[in-house]
């Protein structure tokens, strides 16, 4: 039973990976997609993600305790403009990583 479960999970994943690695042409466009295939590019992208996560965490501010409620805590809230700024910086950073990628 356990072996058949592993086969049912592993085979579709292996097939998907094989199909993805067989070719990265955009459907019907004749253009090839460029994938981040170097550790330099991957590390650059991960640094962008780390910076974005730190930025987004700084956007969250604790809520004020509600008056007359049964609890003494409240939900935190985040500034939408702050979150959008973090996302914009992340996309810009990742675009730069792709632009300077050694795979080009």
C-alpha distance (Angstrom), angle and dihedral (degrees) to the residues before:
residue distance angle dihedral
X1 . . .
X2 3.78 . .
X3 3.82 93.1 .
X4 3.80 91.9 51.2
X5 3.80 90.0 50.9
X6 3.81 90.5 53.0
X7 3.81 90.6 48.9
X8 3.81 91.2 49.2
X9 3.80 90.6 52.9
X10 3.81 101.9 36.3
X11 3.82 100.1 44.6
X12 3.83 96.8 57.8
X13 3.80 90.7 46.0
X14 3.81 92.2 48.2
X15 3.80 90.2 47.7
X16 3.79 91.6 50.9
X17 3.78 91.8 49.8
X18 3.80 91.8 48.0
X19 3.80 91.6 49.0
X20 3.79 91.7 48.3
X21 3.77 93.5 48.8
X22 3.81 93.7 45.4
X23 3.77 90.2 74.7
X24 3.73 138.8 -19.1
X25 3.78 99.1 -155.6
X26 3.77 114.6 142.0
X27 3.79 108.7 -112.7
X28 3.77 108.6 -82.1
X29 3.79 95.0 -22.5
X30 3.79 99.1 101.0
X31 3.82 88.5 -136.5
X32 3.77 123.1 118.0
X33 3.78 121.8 -130.2
X34 3.77 114.7 -130.0
X35 3.77 113.0 -132.1
X36 3.79 127.6 -160.8
X37 3.79 96.8 -105.5
X38 3.78 102.4 158.2
X39 3.77 129.4 76.0
X40 3.81 88.9 -129.9
X41 3.80 91.2 61.0
X42 3.79 93.1 41.2
X43 3.82 91.6 50.6
X44 3.79 90.1 48.6
X45 3.83 90.9 51.4
X46 3.81 91.5 47.3
X47 3.81 90.5 51.3
X48 3.81 88.5 52.9
X49 3.81 90.0 50.8
X50 3.81 92.6 48.2
X51 3.79 92.0 49.8
X52 3.81 90.7 47.7
X53 3.81 92.2 50.1
X54 3.80 91.1 50.7
X55 3.80 90.2 47.8
X56 3.82 92.7 49.0
X57 3.79 92.0 47.8
X58 3.81 88.8 55.4
X59 3.82 89.4 54.6
X60 3.81 92.6 64.3
X61 3.78 115.6 90.9
X62 3.80 124.6 -171.8
X63 3.77 115.1 -108.5
X64 3.76 123.7 -120.0
X65 3.80 117.6 -102.9
X66 3.80 111.7 -97.5
X67 3.79 116.3 -114.3
X68 3.79 116.5 -118.3
X69 3.81 94.0 4.6
X70 3.78 126.3 133.0
X71 3.80 91.4 -119.3
X72 3.78 129.2 60.3
X73 3.80 95.7 -148.6
X74 3.77 132.8 66.1
X75 3.76 139.6 -165.7
X76 3.76 119.8 -76.0
X77 3.77 118.3 -122.5
X78 3.77 132.9 -151.3
X79 3.76 130.6 -144.7
X80 3.81 108.9 -115.0
X81 3.79 93.3 -151.7
X82 3.80 90.3 50.8
X83 3.82 91.9 50.5
X84 3.81 91.5 47.3
X85 3.78 90.6 50.8
X86 3.82 90.6 51.7
X87 3.81 91.1 49.7
X88 3.79 92.1 48.4
X89 3.80 90.9 50.8
X90 3.81 90.1 48.4
X91 3.81 93.1 52.2
X92 3.78 91.4 46.6
X93 3.80 91.0 49.8
X94 3.81 92.7 48.5
X95 3.81 91.8 47.0
X96 3.78 88.3 54.0
X97 3.83 90.4 50.3
X98 3.79 90.3 53.1
X99 3.81 92.2 45.2
X100 3.80 93.9 55.0
X101 3.80 94.6 38.3
X102 3.82 113.6 137.2
X103 3.83 89.1 -136.9
X104 3.81 92.0 73.8
